[in-house]
């Protein structure tokens, strides 16, 4: 199973929204714990890039220190 298929199935502490030719990933909420947990997913998405998708955009949260990513946009295919 490709990593992108795991993302589509969900099961994590994140929101996956599929669009035409892509998808977005974001934390389950704006709570600090969910944002921190999302960073683990960000690392996994980066490590598996090319396995059915490419990273189009990583948005860094502007109101928290530490360069935390709060949105990823992927191109699927």
Steps between C-alpha positions, in 0.01 A plus 500: 500500500632844405544756775241727336244219542572498874432874511172460310386233747572738788518361847729775623459823687467707183250613240542371143300675227529363148460739208517456124860384446614569852433510869557708808609391846453700818496439875176373654462831688697812588592365843872489577492121548342441158744738330794325669366158400455622142875566476562124515271458201681783319829310541342179369342678201837657413679167534253324270468771235497339157295201618190598303516872577718812505500777758363817340492730805592501866346784699684605816285617790554874540374537857715236670878475532700210364417495129210260558318389185121532529401413142642282226367495144584197287478422128382142459595290203 
